[in-house]
Amino acid sequence: MDYIKAEPANENEGFSKPSGLKMPTQLPKFASQTRALGELQDSSMNARSAMPPPPSNKHKPSGLPEPATKQRKTLAERVGEYARKPAAPANLRPLPNGVKDTILRGHAASTSRIGQNKPTRPNLAASVSGNSVSTVTRVPSTTARPKSAMGHGRSKSHHQGMRPATAMRQREEDFEDDSLERKDFYDDRVEAIERDFRVFKEQMLGEVQKTTDYKDTIQQLQGRVTELESIRARLETVNKGLESDLKDTQSCFTTVKMELEMTQRNHTFETDDLRRKLRNDVEDMEFRHEKDTKRMLKDKEESEEKIRKDFEGRIDKLLREHGAELAELRKKVDADSEAERSRRSQEAQAVEADYASRLRMAAVDADVKQREIQLVQGELINVKAELDRERHLRTGLQGQLTEVNTSNLTLDSANKAMKEKIDFLESDSQAQSSAFNELHRRMQDAIEAAERAHEKLRQEETLRRKLFNQVQELKGNIRVMCRVRPTHAEESDPASISFPDNDTDSKEVAVLGPNRQSAMGKDTTAAYAYSFDRVFGPTSQNGEVFEEISQLVQSALDGYNVCIFCYGQTGSGKTYTMSSLDGMIPRATAQIYAEAQRLEEKGWRYTMQGSFIEVYNETYNDLLGRSEDLDKKKVEVRHDTAKKQTYLENTVSVELDGPERVDEILETASKNRTVAATKANMRSSRSHSVFILKLVGTNEITGEKSEGTLNLVDLAGSERLEHSKAEGARLKETQNINKSLSCLGDVINALGSSKEGGHIPYRNSKLTYLLQYSLGGNSKTLMFVMVSPLQAHLQETITSLKFATKVHNTHIGTAKKQTKTLVKKEDREPVA
Ligand SMILES: Nc1ncnc2c1ncn2[C@@H]1O[C@H](COP(=O)(O)OP(=O)(O)OP(=O)(O)O)[C@@H](O)[C@H]1O
């Protein structure tokens, strides 16, 4: 059985998967049949050998054979078994007679029970049902035994085979009565059964043949199994070889891995060494570079200092020469003007006296002749037309004479001339005509003299402008002034700020620095002194400050771009100086109006356009636009590089056609700044505001044209980042402020140091971009450094003053102001 289970279903499967071998489909049947046949033999023999000796029974009929054993199965039962379990051919032999008898008896007994309808007896038909024999052994219908009873009887017959012999005998005795009657029937039945048995035997023989075939197949399969076993043995050998190869490969792999790790470690060490070396090299190079840079910077500073000194010497010389020339020129102009003035006044006096005497005479004559006139009215009608013309001429002459303060005299003389003419008309017409011509000639002379005087005045005005701008250029195109605001009543702890040259034109300011301990533990205080073009103390008023800048404002009317800044920390007085009611903006515009009107006499006509721009967080805002557009409407700044002019897009620009417009502008701007302040706290302190006044003038007489711009800038608080302790949005604002202020410093520095046409970093911030054409070039710049008087602000004050000094030392234009440095105590810090 083991071999059968291991038999492969086909050869191919058997080699690759021995465990999957399948049994042939016929084999189980064959095996069970073989066993069944064996069992049949054993059971027959056992039954016989175990058969007990028949007990003596007086009721037993002597002529009938004893049943072989009570345990033996009936033939019908065995036939059923054979059908299910074919017997081996060796065991197939003809049934012995005893067996046949037993079968006969069994049938007789069962038949008798069929007749009695007793289902306890096994039924042949039921026993062989399900196989080929059943059709032959079917009980005749006359028995009419119900199928259920037959089934029941079949199931019970098995147990009844074990019934005690006494009971069997009893039943056989019952059968004997009927046996003779039915003998023939049973003989037929036996014959039929034997026929069936023969058929069955033939089938058995067929089965035996099949068994032989199976055995052959088994032998073949066993051979195949042996073959597969040998293949498996071979494969195992190969497998072992492969396993040993695998082990070798693994050990090889481990070795290579270790070598690789070792190489990696070495590589890491080498990389680290190289990196260290590189770092050292870089540091060396940096060090060398720094040294070189310092040396170069020192050289540069030295050469700059040399050049500066050289230039200063030359400038001083030039200044002196210019000063002398200027003084001479002035003297000459003064002398000429004086001579001209006295000559003209003498002439005017002579003409005045002449006219006055004539007027007087004419008045007397007029009175005398008034009456005569009435008499000669008739004659006058003829000359009325002429008289009207003369009157018209007289009016014209009066207008012209007014310009040279002689209009009254002209009018009187015309009156007198008219009266004289009347006289002449009355006396001699020829004399009248010549007198009239004489009068007319003199009048023409007077007009020409007045025009010459006008022309001279115009020339003087042009000369004044030229001289003024020359003086401005000599002073330098960037000027720095300092203003220290007063301490308020609620403020305490003022800083120690002094004004060493506190006379009328103070130019110096000194600040006592904070207390410091020296290395020796000694308390020291540094004094810082600064010098500017002008220093205004706490008592100074806005009017006083404006006087100093009024000439610059005048330059804007002359076609210059002018920029005036207020620089300083929050609360130092920038807005007060620039935009308060009497600050620089209202004063400058008022002066421009007055001056523009004065210049109208000289033929100048001016148009003025005002804009107010805020630069907040590196964004432009229109302070004259609608407040709801703040931070929303994008203001664009465009430059016309050819004309060197700046244009603003998306902004409101106000035509300044009267002084009251300035107040309106300031009011609107202030309102907008208040709205903006509610959005961002302290916004006005953290934004730059730029008031831009564009002035375009044309002279109808000379055909001249001038275009100038006045920029008045209130810068954002200059406090440094570390002092402001700002965070978040405030930090960004502070960074932007610091950036734009440092860009402003860079631009001023670049303007001072770079050659003409050199790069100026205007584009680095919105503020410098906006003021591109108002810083450097043909422009004049003034910076007010505003100073808080408080000790708490001392550090920022010193920083602001240092920045201002740097700007002051910048060379823009043709001249530069020399900075003076004052030092007072030990541990002094030199001012740049
Ligand atoms: N010269 C001065 N005389 C009298 N008061 C002054 C003077 N300068 C400034 N003040 C006052 O000092 C205060 C602060 O001045 P102001 O607002 O002009 O400073 P600021 O530098 O413009 O500050 P912020 O950067 O915040 O705009 C204001 O109350 C102002 O009126």
The ligand as an SDF file (V2000), in Angstrom:
LIG
                    3D

 31 33  0  0  0  0  0  0  0  0999 V2000
   11.7250  123.1680   17.9340 N   0  0  0  0  0  0  0  0  0  0  0  0
   10.6720  122.7550   18.6500 C   0  0  0  0  0  0  0  0  0  0  0  0
   10.0540  123.5980   19.4600 N   0  0  0  0  0  0  0  0  0  0  0  0
    9.0040  123.2070   20.1940 C   0  0  0  0  0  0  0  0  0  0  0  0
    8.4840  121.9420   20.1850 N   0  0  0  0  0  0  0  0  0  0  0  0
    9.0660  121.0380   19.3860 C   0  0  0  0  0  0  0  0  0  0  0  0
   10.1880  121.3950   18.5830 C   0  0  0  0  0  0  0  0  0  0  0  0
   10.5640  120.2900   17.9030 N   0  0  0  0  0  0  0  0  0  0  0  0
    9.7110  119.3240   18.2620 C   0  0  0  0  0  0  0  0  0  0  0  0
    8.8100  119.7440   19.1380 N   0  0  0  0  0  0  0  0  0  0  0  0
    7.7360  118.9320   19.7360 C   0  0  0  0  0  0  0  0  0  0  0  0
    8.2980  117.6810   20.0720 O   0  0  0  0  0  0  0  0  0  0  0  0
    7.3870  116.6290   19.8170 C   0  0  0  0  0  0  0  0  0  0  0  0
    7.9960  115.6240   18.8230 C   0  0  0  0  0  0  0  0  0  0  0  0
    8.2520  116.2700   17.6450 O   0  0  0  0  0  0  0  0  0  0  0  0
    7.8830  115.6720   16.2360 P   0  0  0  0  0  0  0  0  0  0  0  0
    6.5670  114.9930   16.2310 O   0  0  0  0  0  0  0  0  0  0  0  0
    8.0850  116.7140   15.2330 O   0  0  0  0  0  0  0  0  0  0  0  0
    9.0190  114.5650   16.1460 O   0  0  0  0  0  0  0  0  0  0  0  0
    9.3210  113.6370   14.9390 P   0  0  0  0  0  0  0  0  0  0  0  0
   10.7790  113.4650   14.8620 O   0  0  0  0  0  0  0  0  0  0  0  0
    8.6550  114.1040   13.7140 O   0  0  0  0  0  0  0  0  0  0  0  0
    8.6770  112.2900   15.4160 O   0  0  0  0  0  0  0  0  0  0  0  0
    8.0430  111.1910   14.5200 P   0  0  0  0  0  0  0  0  0  0  0  0
    9.1960  110.4780   13.9020 O   0  0  0  0  0  0  0  0  0  0  0  0
    7.2670  110.3910   15.4930 O   0  0  0  0  0  0  0  0  0  0  0  0
    7.1790  111.8620   13.5090 O   0  0  0  0  0  0  0  0  0  0  0  0
    6.1370  117.2780   19.2660 C   0  0  0  0  0  0  0  0  0  0  0  0
    5.2470  117.4220   20.3150 O   0  0  0  0  0  0  0  0  0  0  0  0
    6.6060  118.6270   18.7980 C   0  0  0  0  0  0  0  0  0  0  0  0
    5.5820  119.5970   18.8760 O   0  0  0  0  0  0  0  0  0  0  0  0
  1  2  1  0
  2  3  1  0
  2  7  2  0
  3  4  2  0
  4  5  1  0
  5  6  2  0
  6  7  1  0
  6 10  1  0
  7  8  1  0
  8  9  2  0
  9 10  1  0
 10 11  1  0
 11 12  1  0
 11 30  1  0
 12 13  1  0
 13 14  1  0
 13 28  1  0
 14 15  1  0
 15 16  1  0
 16 17  2  0
 16 18  1  0
 16 19  1  0
 19 20  1  0
 20 21  2  0
 20 22  1  0
 20 23  1  0
 23 24  1  0
 24 25  2  0
 24 26  1  0
 24 27  1  0
 28 29  1  0
 28 30  1  0
 30 31  1  0
M  END
$$$$
